[in-house]
Amino acid sequence: MPPVNVKICGLTTVEAVQDTVAAGADYIGLVFFPKSPRNLDFDTAQRLAQQVPSHVKTVALMVNPSDDFLRELLEHVDVDILQLQGSESAERVREIKELSGKPVIKALGVSSQDDLATLESYKGLTDQILLDAKAPKDADRPGGNGASFDWSLLTDTSIDVPWMLAGGLTIENVKEAITVSHARQVDVSSAVESAPGVKDKEKVRAFIAAAKSV
């Protein structure tokens, strides 16, 4: 069985991208959401994207993007995949795929088995699913809140497209999370930082090594 794929999200500097690529990441996540401490402008994002080799995928994370925003993003930043972290409907996912011509990762919040039922509505429309802990009702961000959900909900769940596990993953628990959920891809951001938006080189390296050792 091939090693688990790892996505490190929310990189903000050229050095962080270079260190993360060197550590063996499979995906680099760039955030375009003003409420996030990891939010990037297009010029900065393109400088980071230029540091990503072809064997690593650059992912643009957005929340309910407009058509105009998508066009501007794709005009200025070289990205491989679009990650939709908001409340985008199945129909909106289809529109974004047609407009962009890019593969799409749709993030879905999970807190109970009922939430997994929403997977069916995106079948055939999204290229990957990212399963994240459902944000609290008073949260100002739909994901990236450092919380986890019950991974055992996924033990017997059949998902027909490639998927990633996110939410509350750390260097200490990622092996357990993979073992319990049977995830073959994981996504992390805040747990490998020394401060919001500041990636810690050693934490990134340790997380990737832990995930790929399973």
SERO-4910 file (N, C-alpha, C, O; in steps of 0.05 Angstrom, whole numbers):
BEGIN
 pado doro    nc1    nc2    nc3   cac1   cac2   cac3    cc1    cc2    cc3    oc1    oc2    oc3
  Met    A     17    -24      0      0      0      0     18     25      0     37     26     16
  Pro    A     12     45    -17     29     69    -18     26     85      7      7     83     22
  Pro    A     46    102     12     45    119     36     21    138     36     10    145     14
  Val    A     13    147     59     -8    166     61      0    193     49     23    202     53
  Asn    A    -17    205     34    -12    232     23    -17    253     45    -36    251     61
  Val    A      0    274     45     -3    295     65     -6    322     52     10    329     34
  Lys    A    -25    337     61    -29    365     53    -23    383     76    -35    380     98
  Ile    A     -5    401     72      1    422     91    -12    448     81     -5    458     60
  Cys    A    -31    458     97    -47    481     87    -39    507    102    -30    506    125
  Gly    A    -44    529     88    -40    555    101    -12    565    102     -4    578    121
  Leu    A      4    559     81     31    568     80     32    598     72     15    606     55
  Thr    A     50    613     82     50    642     78     77    653     69     78    677     61
  Thr    A     98    637     69    124    647     61    138    628     41    132    604     41
  Val    A    156    639     25    172    622      7    188    602     23    189    578     14
  Glu    A    200    609     45    215    591     61    198    568     71    207    545     70
  Ala    A    174    573     79    156    552     89    149    533     67    148    509     72
  Val    A    144    543     43    138    525     21    162    508     14    159    484     11
  Gln    A    186    519     13    210    504      7    215    482     28    221    459     21
  Asp    A    212    489     53    216    470     75    195    448     74    201    424     78
  Thr    A    170    455     68    148    435     67    151    416     44    147    392     46
  Val    A    159    426     21    165    409     -2    188    390      4    186    366     -1
  Ala    A    209    400     16    232    384     24    225    362     44    237    341     44
  Ala    A    205    368     60    196    348     81    179    326     69    174    306     83
  Gly    A    171    329     44    156    307     31    126    311     29    111    291     25
  Ala    A    116    336     31     88    340     28     79    334     -1     94    337    -20
  Asp    A     54    325     -3     42    319    -29     25    342    -40     21    344    -64
  Tyr    A     15    358    -22     -2    381    -29      7    405    -13     14    402     11
  Ile    A      8    429    -25     13    454    -12    -13    470    -13    -24    475    -35
  Gly    A    -24    479      9    -48    494     10    -44    524     14    -30    532     32
  Leu    A    -56    540     -4    -55    569     -2    -83    579      4   -102    571    -10
  Val    A    -85    596     23   -112    605     33   -119    632     22   -103    651     22
  Phe    A   -144    634     11   -155    659      1   -181    664     16   -203    660      5
  Phe    A   -179    674     40   -202    679     57   -194    700     77   -179    694     96
  Pro    A   -205    724     75   -196    747     91   -197    743    121   -181    755    136
  Lys    A   -215    726    131   -217    722    160   -196    704    171   -193    701    195
  Ser    A   -180    691    154   -159    673    163   -133    688    166   -126    705    150
  Pro    A   -118    681    187    -91    693    191    -72    683    169    -49    693    167
  Arg    A    -80    664    153    -63    653    131    -71    664    104    -62    654     83
  Asn    A    -89    684    104    -99    695     78    -76    707     62    -59    721     73
  Leu    A    -77    703     36    -56    713     18    -68    732     -3    -91    728    -12
  Asp    A    -52    751    -12    -60    766    -36    -49    751    -60    -32    733    -57
  Phe    A    -58    758    -84    -50    742   -107    -21    743   -114     -9    723   -122
  Asp    A     -8    766   -110     21    769   -116     37    750    -98     55    736   -108
  Thr    A     31    751    -72     46    734    -54     41    705    -60     59    688    -60
  Ala    A     16    698    -66      9    670    -72     24    660    -96     33    637    -97
  Gln    A     26    677   -116     41    668   -140     70    664   -135     82    645   -145
  Arg    A     82    680   -118    110    676   -110    113    649    -96    133    635   -100
  Leu    A     94    642    -80     95    616    -66     91    593    -86    105    573    -85
  Ala    A     71    596   -103     65    575   -122     88    569   -141     92    546   -149
  Gln    A    104    589   -146    128    585   -164    149    567   -151    167    558   -164
  Gln    A    147    564   -124    166    547   -110    158    518   -109    173    501    -99
  Val    A    134    511   -119    123    484   -116    130    468   -141    122    475   -163
  Pro    A    145    446   -138    152    430   -162    127    415   -172    107    413   -159
  Ser    A    130    405   -197    107    393   -211     95    369   -197     72    362   -201
  His    A    112    354   -182    102    330   -169     86    335   -144     74    317   -132
  Val    A     86    361   -135     70    369   -112     47    387   -122     52    404   -139
  Lys    A     23    383   -112      0    397   -122     -5    422   -105     -5    421    -80
  Thr    A    -10    445   -119    -17    470   -105    -47    473   -104    -61    472   -124
  Val    A    -58    476    -79    -86    477    -75    -94    505    -65    -82    516    -47
  Ala    A   -114    517    -78   -125    543    -70   -150    539    -53   -170    529    -64
  Leu    A   -149    546    -28   -172    543    -10   -188    569    -11   -177    591     -7
  Met    A   -214    567    -16   -232    590    -18   -258    583     -3   -265    560      2
  Val    A   -273    604      4   -299    601     17   -320    615      1   -320    640     -1
  Asn    A   -338    600    -12   -359    612    -28   -349    633    -48   -359    655    -48
  Pro    A   -330    626    -64   -319    646    -83   -339    653   -105   -355    637   -114
  Ser    A   -338    679   -113   -354    688   -135   -340    681   -161   -316    674   -162
  Asp    A   -354    683   -183   -342    678   -209   -320    698   -215   -299    690   -226
  Asp    A   -324    723   -208   -303    743   -213   -278    737   -197   -256    740   -207
  Phe    A   -281    728   -172   -258    722   -156   -243    698   -168   -218    698   -170
  Leu    A   -258    678   -177   -245    655   -189   -229    662   -214   -206    653   -217
  Arg    A   -241    679   -231   -227    687   -255   -201    702   -249   -181    697   -261
  Glu    A   -203    720   -229   -179    735   -221   -158    718   -209   -134    721   -215
  Leu    A   -166    699   -192   -147    680   -180   -132    665   -202   -108    663   -201
  Leu    A   -147    653   -220   -135    636   -240   -118    652   -260   -100    641   -272
  Glu    A   -124    677   -263   -108    695   -280    -81    701   -267    -61    705   -282
  His    A    -80    702   -241    -56    712   -227    -40    690   -213    -16    694   -209
  Val    A    -52    668   -206    -38    647   -190    -40    620   -204    -61    611   -212
  Asp    A    -17    607   -206    -16    580   -217    -23    559   -196     -7    553   -179
  Val    A    -47    549   -197    -56    529   -178    -66    504   -194    -74    506   -217
  Asp    A    -64    482   -180    -72    456   -193   -101    448   -185   -115    436   -201
  Ile    A   -109    454   -161   -134    445   -150   -147    467   -135   -134    484   -122
  Leu    A   -174    468   -136   -190    487   -120   -203    472    -97   -216    452   -100
  Gln    A   -200    483    -73   -213    472    -49   -235    491    -40   -230    514    -34
  Leu    A   -259    481    -39   -283    496    -32   -290    490     -3   -300    468      3
  Gln    A   -286    510     14   -289    505     43   -314    517     54   -319    515     78
  Gly    A   -331    528     37   -355    541     47   -380    524     45   -379    500     48
  Ser    A   -402    537     40   -428    523     38   -436    518      9   -460    517      3
  Glu    A   -416    515     -8   -422    511    -37   -440    486    -41   -433    464    -32
  Ser    A   -461    490    -56   -479    468    -62   -467    450    -84   -447    457    -96
  Ala    A   -480    428    -89   -470    410   -110   -471    425   -137   -453    422   -154
  Glu    A   -492    440   -141   -495    455   -166   -473    476   -169   -462    480   -191
  Arg    A   -466    489   -147   -444    509   -148   -417    495   -153   -401    507   -168
  Val    A   -413    472   -142   -388    457   -148   -387    452   -178   -365    455   -190
  Arg    A   -409    443   -190   -409    438   -219   -402    463   -234   -387    462   -253
  Glu    A   -414    486   -227   -408    511   -241   -379    519   -238   -367    528   -258
  Ile    A   -368    515   -215   -340    523   -210   -321    505   -227   -301    515   -238
  Lys    A   -327    480   -228   -311    462   -245   -312    470   -274   -292    470   -288
  Glu    A   -336    477   -284   -339    484   -312   -324    511   -317   -312    514   -338
  Leu    A   -327    530   -299   -314    556   -303   -284    554   -302   -270    567   -318
  Ser    A   -274    539   -283   -245    538   -278   -230    518   -295   -206    522   -302
  Gly    A   -243    495   -301   -229    473   -313   -209    459   -295   -192    445   -304
  Lys    A   -212    464   -269   -194    453   -249   -208    431   -233   -232    432   -229
  Pro    A   -193    411   -223   -204    392   -203   -212    407   -178   -201    427   -171
  Val    A   -232    396   -165   -243    409   -141   -243    390   -117   -250    366   -120
  Ile    A   -235    400    -94   -238    387    -69   -260    401    -54   -259    425    -49
  Lys    A   -281    387    -47   -303    399    -31   -301    391     -2   -300    367      4
  Ala    A   -299    411     15   -297    405     44   -325    403     56   -343    419     50
  Leu    A   -328    383     73   -354    378     86   -349    376    116   -331    361    125
  Gly    A   -365    390    132   -363    388    161   -377    363    172   -399    357    163
  Val    A   -364    350    191   -375    326    203   -376    328    233   -356    335    246
  Ser    A   -399    321    244   -401    318    273   -416    293    281   -415    284    304
  Ser    A   -431    282    261   -446    258    267   -449    242    241   -442    251    219
  Gln    A   -460    218    243   -464    201    220   -483    214    200   -480    210    175
  Asp    A   -502    230    209   -520    243    191   -506    262    171   -514    264    148
  Asp    A   -484    274    180   -470    292    162   -457    278    139   -454    289    117
  Leu    A   -451    252    142   -438    237    121   -458    232     98   -450    225     76
  Ala    A   -484    234    104   -505    230     83   -503    250     61   -512    246     39
  Thr    A   -491    274     67   -489    295     47   -469    288     25   -469    301      4
  Leu    A   -452    268     30   -433    260     10   -447    252    -16   -436    257    -38
  Glu    A   -470    240    -14   -483    229    -38   -490    252    -58   -489    247    -82
  Ser    A   -497    275    -48   -505    297    -66   -482    307    -83   -487    320   -104
  Tyr    A   -457    303    -74   -434    312    -89   -422    291   -107   -402    295   -121
  Lys    A   -434    267   -107   -424    245   -122   -423    252   -152   -443    261   -163
  Gly    A   -400    247   -164   -397    253   -193   -391    282   -199   -387    289   -223
  Leu    A   -391    299   -179   -387    328   -184   -360    338   -173   -348    356   -184
  Thr    A   -351    326   -151   -326    335   -139   -304    313   -143   -310    290   -143
  Asp    A   -280    322   -146   -258    303   -151   -248    291   -126   -238    268   -126
  Gln    A   -250    306   -104   -242    296    -78   -260    308    -57   -273    329    -61
  Ile    A   -262    294    -34   -277    304    -11   -257    308     12   -239    292     17
  Leu    A   -260    330     26   -245    335     51   -264    334     74   -282    351     75
  Leu    A   -260    316     93   -278    313    116   -265    327    140   -244    318    150
  Asp    A   -277    348    149   -266    365    170   -286    365    193   -310    359    189
  Ala    A   -277    372    216   -296    376    239   -315    399    233   -306    420    224
  Lys    A   -340    394    238   -360    416    233   -354    439    252   -350    435    276
  Ala    A   -354    463    241   -348    487    256   -370    493    276   -394    488    270
  Pro    A   -364    503    300   -385    512    319   -402    533    306   -394    547    288
  Lys    A   -427    536    316   -446    555    304   -436    583    306   -443    600    288
  Asp    A   -420    590    326   -411    617    329   -383    622    316   -372    644    320
  Ala    A   -372    602    302   -346    605    289   -347    624    266   -367    625    251
  Asp    A   -326    640    262   -325    658    239   -310    645    215   -306    658    194
  Arg    A   -301    620    219   -288    606    197   -300    578    194   -306    565    215
  Pro    A   -306    569    170   -319    543    166   -301    519    171   -311    497    174
  Gly    A   -275    523    173   -257    502    178   -231    513    190   -229    537    194
  Gly    A   -212    495    195   -186    505    206   -188    514    234   -173    532    242
  Asn    A   -207    503    249   -211    511    277   -197    494    298   -200    498    322
  Gly    A   -181    474    288   -165    458    306   -181    437    322   -171    426    341
  Ala    A   -206    432    314   -222    412    327   -224    386    311   -221    387    286
  Ser    A   -228    364    324   -231    338    310   -259    328    313   -275    338    329
  Phe    A   -266    307    298   -291    293    302   -286    264    307   -262    255    308
  Asp    A   -306    249    312   -303    220    318   -295    205    293   -311    199    276
  Trp    A   -269    198    292   -259    185    268   -272    157    263   -272    148    240
  Ser    A   -282    145    284   -294    118    280   -320    120    263   -329     99    254
  Leu    A   -331    144    259   -354    147    241   -347    138    213   -364    130    197
  Leu    A   -321    139    206   -312    133    179   -304    104    175   -299     95    153
  Thr    A   -302     89    197   -291     62    196   -305     45    175   -293     30    160
  Asp    A   -332     46    175   -348     29    157   -362     46    136   -382     36    124
  Thr    A   -353     70    131   -365     87    111   -351     84     84   -327     87     82
  Ser    A   -366     79     63   -355     76     36   -357    103     22   -378    114     19
  Ile    A   -334    113     13   -332    138     -1   -321    133    -29   -299    122    -31
  Asp    A   -336    140    -49   -330    132    -76   -309    149    -90   -301    142   -113
  Val    A   -300    171    -78   -279    188    -90   -256    190    -70   -259    185    -47
  Pro    A   -233    198    -80   -210    203    -61   -219    223    -40   -233    242    -46
  Trp    A   -209    219    -15   -217    237      6   -194    242     25   -175    226     27
  Met    A   -196    264     39   -176    272     59   -190    275     86   -213    281     88
  Leu    A   -174    269    107   -183    273    134   -170    298    145   -146    302    142
  Ala    A   -186    316    157   -176    341    169   -190    345    196   -208    331    203
  Gly    A   -181    365    210   -194    373    235   -180    362    259   -183    338    266
  Gly    A   -165    379    273   -153    370    299   -131    350    297   -123    339    317
  Leu    A   -120    346    273    -98    327    271    -72    340    282    -67    363    277
  Thr    A    -56    323    295    -31    333    307     -9    312    302    -15    290    293
  Ile    A     15    319    308     37    300    306     32    276    324     38    253    317
  Glu    A     19    280    347     15    259    366     -8    241    359     -8    217    366
  Asn    A    -29    251    345    -53    234    340    -57    225    311    -75    210    306
  Val    A    -40    234    293    -45    229    265    -44    199    258    -59    189    242
  Lys    A    -26    184    271    -25    155    266    -51    142    275    -62    125    260
  Glu    A    -61    149    298    -86    138    308   -109    145    289   -126    128    283
  Ala    A   -110    170    280   -131    180    263   -131    164    237   -153    156    227
  Ile    A   -108    159    226   -106    143    201   -115    114    205   -130    103    189
  Thr    A   -106    103    227   -113     75    233   -143     71    237   -154     52    228
  Val    A   -155     90    252   -184     87    259   -201     93    234   -220     79    229
  Ser    A   -195    114    220   -212    124    198   -206    110    171   -223    111    153
  His    A   -183     98    169   -173     86    144   -168    107    123   -168    101     99
  Ala    A   -162    131    131   -155    153    113   -129    147     99   -111    136    111
  Arg    A   -127    154     73   -102    152     59    -91    180     51    -71    182     38
  Gln    A   -106    200     60    -96    228     57   -104    244     82   -126    241     92
  Val    A    -86    261     91    -91    278    114    -83    307    108    -66    312     92
  Asp    A    -96    325    123    -92    353    118    -89    367    146   -103    361    164
  Val    A    -69    384    148    -63    397    173    -55    426    168    -44    433    147
  Ser    A    -59    443    188    -51    471    186    -40    481    213    -16    483    217
  Ser    A    -58    488    231    -50    501    256    -32    484    274    -16    495    288
  Ala    A    -35    458    273    -19    440    291     10    439    284     26    429    299
  Val    A     17    450    260     46    451    253     56    479    251     73    486    235
  Glu    A     45    496    269     53    525    269     64    532    297     58    520    317
  Ser    A     81    553    296     91    564    321     75    588    329     75    597    352
  Ala    A     60    599    310     41    621    314     21    621    291     28    609    270
  Pro    A     -2    633    293    -21    632    271     -9    641    245      0    664    242
  Gly    A     -9    624    225      2    631    199     32    627    196     43    632    175
  Val    A     45    618    218     74    615    217     81    585    220     79    574    242
  Lys    A     88    572    198     94    544    199    121    539    213    140    553    209
  Asp    A    122    517    229    146    509    243    158    486    227    146    465    224
  Lys    A    182    490    217    196    471    200    197    443    212    192    423    199
  Glu    A    205    442    237    208    415    250    181    402    255    178    378    253
  Lys    A    160    417    262    134    406    265    123    395    239    111    374    238
  Val    A    127    410    218    118    401    191    132    374    184    119    355    176
  Arg    A    158    374    189    173    349    182    164    326    199    161    303    189
  Ala    A    159    331    225    150    309    243    122    299    236    117    275    237
  Phe    A    104    317    228     77    309    221     77    292    196     65    271    195
  Ile    A     92    300    176     93    285    151    105    258    156     96    238    145
  Ala    A    127    257    171    140    231    177    121    213    192    120    189    186
  Ala    A    106    223    211     87    207    227     65    196    209     59    172    210
  Ala    A     54    212    192     32    204    174     41    182    155     27    163    150
  Lys    A     65    186    144     75    168    123     86    142    135     93    124    120
  Ser    A     89    141    161     99    117    174     78     96    179     84     73    186
  Val    A     52    104    176     30     85    182     29     64    160     12     46    161
***
